Amino acid sequence: MSFFERFSLARPTPTRAACQRAFSLVEVLVTVAIILTLASMTMAAVSVANGSGKKVRTRTVIAKIDAIIMAQYESYAGRSVAATSDAARGEALRTLAKGDLPDTWSTVATLAAKSESELTPHQRAYVAVWKSVDQAQVVVSNASPECLFLAVMHGGLADCLDCDSLRIEVGDTDNDGMPEFLDAWNHPIAFVHAPSGLRLPFNSNANFFSSALPFDPVVATSLGAKGGLMRPLIVSAGTDGALGLGADASQIPGSNESRDNLTNFDEEAKL
C-alpha cells in the first residue's frame, strides 16, 4: 500500500450531518419576512388589477344602458305636442319624457291613476307591471335602479326580443321582486332622470349641467356649464356601494361616498 493510500484511509470522512449547517433563528425570520412581503405585494397587485377590471366592466355596462336611454331621451326634441307656446311645448315634452323614463315608483303610481288613453305604450307597460306586483312590498328606497330596469326591459327601450344579448348582470338586491341591473360589485345601477344638482368631477364647485331646461327653445349648448343641457344620469356606487347623492344627484353635504361613483358623464367631465 502506498503512502497516499495509507494517508487516505487514515483521514476521517466527514458525515452528511457535519457538512450541513443549521439555519439560525434570525435567518429563518428574515426569510419568512421576505416571503410575507412578496406575498403582500402580489396580493396588492392582484387587488388593484381586479379593481381596475371591475371598473372597466362597470363602465361598459353603463355605456350600454346610456346608449339605450339617450336614444329615447333625444327623440323627444322632435316630437309634436299640443301646446300654445314654446314654453308650454317644453313643459309638455319634459312631462312626456318623465313618464316614459321614470326614476321613482311614485311617478309610475301617478301614471297608474290615469286612464289608459292618456298613456303612451311605454307607460302602459309600466302600469301593467306596477299593477301585477304587491305594491306594499316594493322597496321605495331602491326605486331608481328598479325603474331603470323597468324602462329598458319592460318599456321596450332595449328593442330586443332576447335581451340576454345585452350581457348585463341582473339581480334583486332588496328581494322585493323588482329586478335591477348590477355593476361589477353586484350593486344596483342607479338612474336619475333630472340630475340638476350633479357636480363632476367629485367636489367640483359648479353644477355639471346648465340651469336651462331641456326641450325649451334652442339655446347655446354650453350655457356656461360643462355638461350643457341636462340629461339623464346613469350611475354606479363603485366599490363602497354607497351613492352619496340626493334625489337631484347633488352630493350629500359632508359625505365622501360619491367620490368613487362611476357615471355616464365621467369622460365629458375630464375635458
Residue, then its C-alpha position, 0 to 999 in steps of 0.5 A: m500500500s502506498f503512502f497516499e493510500r495509507f494517508s487516505l484511509a487514515r483521514p476521517t470522512p466527514t458525515r452528511a450531518a457535519c457538512q450541513r449547517a443549521f439555519s439560525l433563528v434570525e435567518v429563518l425570520v428574515t426569510v419568512a419576512i421576505i416571503l410575507t412581503l412578496a406575498s403582500m405585494t402580489m396580493a396588492a397587485v392582484s387587488v388593484a388589477n381586479g379593481s381596475g377590471k371591475k371598473v372597466r366592466t362597470r363602465t361598459v355596462i353603463a355605456k350600454i344602458d346610456a346608449i339605450i336611454m339617450a336614444q329615447y331621451e333625444s327623440y323627444a326634441g322632435r316630437s309634436v305636442a299640443a301646446t300654445s307656446d314654446a314654453a308650454r311645448g317644453e313643459a309638455l315634452r319634459t312631462l312626456a319624457k318623465g313618464d316614459l323614463p321614470d326614476t321613482w315608483s311614485t311617478v309610475a303610481t301617478l301614471a297608474a291613476k290615469s286612464e289608459s288613453e292618456l298613456t303612451p305604450h311605454q307607460r302602459a307597460y309600466v302600469a301593467v307591471w306596477k299593477s301585477v306586483d304587491q305594491a306594499q312590498v316594493v322597496v321605495s328606497n331602491a326605486s331608481p335602479e328598479c325603474l331603470f330596469l323597468a324602462v329598458m326591459h319592460g318599456g321596450l327601450a332595449d328593442c330586443l326580443d332576447c335581451d340576454s344579448l345585452r350581457i348585463e348582470v341582473g339581480d334583486t338586491d332588496n328581494d322585493g321582486m323588482p329586478e335591477f341591473l348590477d355593476a361589477w360589485n353586484h350593486p344596483i345601477a342607479f338612474v336619475h332622470a333630472p340630475s340638476g344638482l350633479r357636480l363632476p368631477f367629485n367636489s367640483n364647485a359648479n353644477f355639471f349641467s346648465s340651469a336651462l331646461p331641456f326641450d325649451p327653445v334652442v339655446a347655446t349648448s354650453l350655457g356656461a356649464k360643462g355638461g350643457l343641457m341636462r340629461p339623464l344620469i346613469v350611475s354606479a356606487g363603485t366599490d363602497g356601494a354607497l351613492g352619496l347623492g340626493a334625489d337631484a344627484s347633488q352630493i350629500p353635504g359632508s359625505n365622501e361616498s360619491r367620490d368613487n361613483l362611476t357615471n355616464f358623464d365621467e369622460e365629458a367631465k375630464l375635458 
